[in-house]
Structures are given as structure tokens and as C-alpha cells.
Amino acid sequence: MKKLEEFLEWGGIRKNIVCLVVSALALAASMADILPLPFDAAWAAIILCGVPIVLEAVIGLVTSFDIKADVLVSLALIASVIIGEDFAAGEVAFIMQLGALLEDLTVARARAGIEKLVRMTPRTARVISGGVEKSVPAEQVRVGDRIRVLPGETVPVDGVIISGQTSINQAVMTGESLPVDKGIGDGVSSGTVNQFGSFDMEATRVGEDSSIQRMIRLVQSADADKAKIVGMADRWATWIVVIALTAAALTWIFTGEIIRAVTILVVFCPCALVLATPTAIMAAIGNATRHGILVREGDALERLATVRKVCLDKTGTLTLGTPEVTAVRSFLPEIGEEELYVLTAAAEARSEHPLGKAIVRCCRAAHGELPQAEVFAMIPGRGVQARVRGREVLAGNPALLREHGVETERDAFSEQCLREGCTVIDVAVDGTLAGMIALADTLRPEAARMIARVKAAGAVPVLLTGDHENAAKHIARELGIEEVYAGCLPEDKLRRIDEAQSAGTPVCMIGDGINDAPALKRALVGIAMGGVGSDIAVDAADIALVRDDIQELPHLLRLSRRMMRTIRMNLIFSMTLNFAAIVLAITGILNPVVGALVHNAGSVFVIIHSALLLTWRNRA
């Protein structure tokens, strides 16, 4: 049944696309008058795009007395056809149908993002029962079952490690750029990836209670709970319809001339009103595209204009998402820092751990080729052991060194590195603690200026990250961000956003990871990093930064506000023109033909005024 609904939905979208293409060709033929037809070619657009609008307006009025812009458009269509303005009728119908298609495509994309998340759910689990390992569907795992997870596999359910050592990539839940070492007694979450060692775990939360299933529900509920923006034309539609019909009826009653009544409906044809918003939005989207910004939802910029708080993820958004060596410190006078660096990098050369790879990459960039390790062993969840240039090298966490009888200690420099959110690798040479290497995720070069410009644009930046408190606060201090929330799981980010929006502060969320998807959905506007970001984060967002260029965020904020000013000016102009034309129509100065010219002139002005947004650039 679900597949059938999806097929029908996409079938409807394809049908709308075909109707719009045919209507566009018909309108072009009508304008050029190139087809020798006994009727105006614009009738194709009226029938294909206009008839569904009229039917929907009638159904809305009859079933719930719902007066929206489609009622106004239907009146305009009918009045335009009555006086022979077929092209104007087809034009309005085409524009309205195009907006409906964009909305349908947005809904389909949102569903696609949720489906990708569902596909990440582990299908099977290795259950150990009576000393025998067997593979069962993940949904059949029960609390208390013993489960084995091999290197490279996804953890099937939530649980606690009861044997083995490993490193877990938790990016799906926390967004952390570095894997986390795990041992006996540590908890693991479904959907996270076991990178190195195999381990056995006891299931604690299964099925619908598991972390990955909660994530899916968060994404679905966040989208459903997001308040939808009601278009300005819809908000004003009731009053405009009442005014137009009342003016036309009274004019007919007091003058006895039905032509004046029809003229009123024609000049009140909401071409300029209907065009006021979409033309400005399309021009602003074109502007954003030129700056590497993909606007995925039509009303995203309208919502962004009201945002007063910008929540940012840390890893991959404010930082590059790749660890870099930030410090090398030697504790032994006979081993210099350069030699310690090279020995450690040579020992890590065959390591699959992201930290080991980062040390090798950075050392090679600084010192060229590395010596070959004569002996190499990787200890999951601990580090590496190798012989380099005849020396025994241990590089990893303090537990690795203690297991080999090396006492570890932290000096003031090491403690400072840890306070700044760095990951510290302890290094022992020939059984003696020789030094340490600090690694950290590095800030994007443009991050500080971007934050300053966001503040200048009138928005409050907030750091909302799953990373450790030390790393989060250090980054916040460097960037001048005062509001910081660290150690956030997806539900924590949702709660922070809900608290702000419940207090009347519209929120924009910017992130790149799968764990950011619920927050991107729930925030009034979600912006994803299109380059480094996950597909699921991009699908959940309203806007994507194609080139991950966060310095364009202030321009995007100001562009959205400029667009809203343009829309308001368009609406004021179109309404002023319409009311002036009504007065002239009532007095008989305007006839239907001149009235049609007046309202078309208003549409042209709106289009030209909106087009100025294409080249607008914020200089602040």
C-alpha cells in the first residue's frame, strides 16, 4: 500500500510537469500568435492548469468555506475568460500550478530523506546463544541477548560491551569527527559503526526503543510539528474576494451596467498580487544559487527572514571535520620533538585509525617520506605498537602504555591541550614515556568573520554540538559565541530548538551530520553543508551550502530580509493599483480592455522590481 501511494504521488508530479510544459508552450504560441488555430492557444493552459484550480476552490468553499488565494484566482480566471483575456487567464493558471508542483516535490524529497535513514537501520544481528553464533533479523533481538559485532559492522541494537576492545564511529548520533574508544562496561548505540576490534555486548534497548529508531521518529515528528508559513496572498484572500465581489455587485445594482461589474473583476485579477511573492522568491533563489547556495523549499527564504537565532553544529560546520596535529611535545632531552613526531608517524603508518592517519598525513606534509616500521601491531581501542629504526614505539591512550609497564603523567601543557578540546596521543619509546602529540579539529578560516557578520545582521549565534564540553567551549571562545550547549544528542538539539521557538524566537539550524537531521527539520529553517554533509542532512534541510562556504550565511540572512521588503513593496503597489483601478472602473473611465492593460502593466512592474534581486549583494 505504501509503495502504491508513493507511485501515485510521483505519478501526479509527473502529470503536473507534463501539464506545465504543454501550458508553457501554449502560452508562448499565444503570445507570438504563430499557430493557425480557431481558438487562442492559451486555452490549453486554462484547461490543464486553470480547471484544477477552479475545482479546488469550489471544493474548499463547499466543504469548509475555506477562502484562499485560489478563490481569488478562480474569479480572475473566469472574469478574464468572459471578456476574452485568454492569455491573462492562462498566465495566472500556469503560475499557480508551478507553485503547487514545487510544494509536491518538496514533500517527496522529505520522504526520500526519511527513507535513507530507514535504510541505515541494521537488518541482522549475530546472537550468541549456548556458545553458538547465529544470524537473526535485528527486530527479533530481545533485551539481555548476547550479541557479537565484528569490525566494520553496524551495531544492531543499543547495549553494553561485556567483552572486547574497539573504537566506535558515533557520528550518526553525536556528530563527533573522531571515533571513540570503547571497552568493557561502555555503552554502544544502534546505527553506530564498529571500526576495528570485535566485541560482545548485552542488548539493553531493542526494536522501537533503539537509538536509530528513535532518530527516525524524531525526524518524522520534527517535520510534522513544524509550523507552515501561510502565504500573504492567502492571508488577504478573504478580504480581497469580499471587496471585489461587493464592489462589482454594487456597481451593477446602482449603474445597471454589467460591463462595469466585469471590469472590476478584471482589474482585480490578482496577477500582480499572485506574482508579487513567487517572482521575488525566484529572483532571490537565483541570487543565492550564484553564491553556491541551493534553496530546496520555496518558502525557506520567507521563513529565514524572521530568524533571530542561528544554531550551529561544530564538527564539519564551523570546523573542517578532519583532525590535524596541533602540538608535539617531547619529555626526553635525547629525543627532539621532530624525531618524536617522525617515530610516531612511522609507527602509525599502517594504522586504520583516523587519528593515526591524521598524524601520518600531517607529518608527511611537514617532513616528507617516513621510515618503515619493522614490526607493527594494532591494539583495538588502545593504539599501536611498532619497531622503528630499532626502537620500540607505543602510541595510543594511557591504558596502552600502562599495560606495557609505562607510567603516564600529564604536565601543564598536556592539561591545557585537553582543556582546549584536543585529543592527546601518549608516546613511549623503549619503555619510557617520551612525549605526546595533540590533535584537534581545525576551525574553518572564514568562521570567525562569518560569526561576526551574523551578529551584525541581528542574529544570535549558538553553538549546539555533540562534541565534548572542552572542545565546544574552546571553539566558542575563539569565535566569540556566548551561548554554548555541548554533549548534545539529537533529542537534546531538538529540545533546545523547541525551547527557543516556544519562547517566540525563530531558529535557524546549520549542520552537516545525520545526527543533525531532526534539528534541521524542526528548526524554522534548516541549512545543511552540501559538500561534507550527509545525504540525509541535506534531504532534511530547506537550504544547502553546495560548496560548504559558510561565509555566505550572512549574505543569505540579509538576502532573505531584502526579499521580504521587495515582496511587501510588490504587494503594496499591486493593491494600490487595483483599488485605484476599481474606482476608475466604477466611474466608467476604464472599460474591460483598458482595465486588462492596467493590471498587466502592474504585473510587468512587479516582475521588473523583483528581478533587481538577482544582482543584489550585501556589502556589510
Disulfide bonds with the S-S distance in Angstrom:
none
